Amino acid sequence: MMNSAPSPRFLPPLSRRMTWRRASMAALLALPLAVSACANPGSPPPVPPLQAEVIPKPPVSAIPLMWQPGHWNWNGAGYDWAPGEYVPAAGHGNLWMPGYWAAGPGGAGAPLVWQPAHWE
């Protein structure tokens, strides 16, 4: 018995061209994914977006307090959410810096190092 499907070399020229175009288009669409995976093979996942918080009224206190926003902490395997809280205003600056990934010792090619959230 003969196979009813024609082999690719016996396809009409238009069908061969369409198959080639589809294969080429699929390869071009997959290329950016392959390049990004090779460019940053050990990159950590991006920091998730901040969670919405309702800032409560500050508690009654003899010492001045500041609202410290909720933020993400890196635990070595993923992110943990630390909810916002009032903290003593003394002992730190007024600028809150959320956590971020920065180049480690050695410059731009070095592995990224987590910089925890902090006051400046």
N, C-alpha and C positions, 0 to 999 in steps of 0.2 A: 504494500500500500504506500502511496506517495503522501508526503506531508502537504497539507493544503496551503500552509503559510509560505509565501515566497521568501527566499533568502534575501538578505540585504543587497547583495550585488545584483539581484534581478529585479529590484524595485525600480519603478519608473524614476527618472532623474529628479523630478519635483519632490517625491517622497524621500529620497536620500538627502536632498538639500534640507528639507524640513527636519529630519532626524538630526542632522548635523547642527542645525541652528538651535534646536532644543537642547542638545547636549552642550553646546557652547554657552548658551544662556544659563544653564544650570551651573556650569563651572564658574562663570563670571559672578553669579549671585553668591556662590559659596566662598569665593576668594576672600572677601573682607573678613568673614568669620575665621578662616584659617589663619590669615595674617594677624588678626588681633590675638588669637590664642598663642601664636608663636612670639609675638612682641612682648607679652607680659605673662609668661607661663606661671609665675608664682605670685601674681598680684592678688591682694586680699579683696574680698567683696566690697563694693561701695558702702559707705555709711548710709543706713536707712534714713528716710526723712524723719524730722522731729515729730513727736506726738503732740497733739493739742493738749494744752493744760489750762485749767482754770486756776488763776492765782488767788489763793484765799487771803483774807485779811490777815495782817501780821499778828502774831500773838503778842500779848502784853509782856514787855520785857524791860528790865532796867538797862540793858545794853542795846545799842543800835543794831538793827538787823537789815540784811539785804536778801532779796529773792535770788536764789541760785537756780537757774532754769534746769529743767529735766534735760538729760543728755544720754547719749549712747556710750557705753564702755566696751572695749574689746576684751574678751576673756581668753583669747588664744585660739578659740574655735568658732566664735560667733560674737554677736553683739548682745549686750544686756542693757535694758532701759533702767536708768536711775531717775526716779521722779524728782521734780523740783522740790525745793525746801528753803526755809529761811535759815540763813547762817549769820554768825556775827560779822558785822561790817569791818571790824578792825583786823589788821594782819594781812590784808591783800589789797590789790588795786580795784578799780571800778569797772574794768573791761573784762567781760566774760568771753572766753575762747572755747568753743566746742572742740571735741576731740577730732583729730585728723591724722592722715597718713603722711609721713614726710620721708625724704631720702635719708637713709642711715649714714653712719660714718663711711666715708669713702666717696661721697658725692652722688651724682645723678644715676650712675649705674649700680649703686649699692642696693641691697634689699630695703624695702620700706619698713619703717618703724612707727608704731602707734604712739601718737602724742596725746595723752589723756586730756580731757577737759580741765580747764584751770582758769584762775583769775590772773589778770596781768595788771 
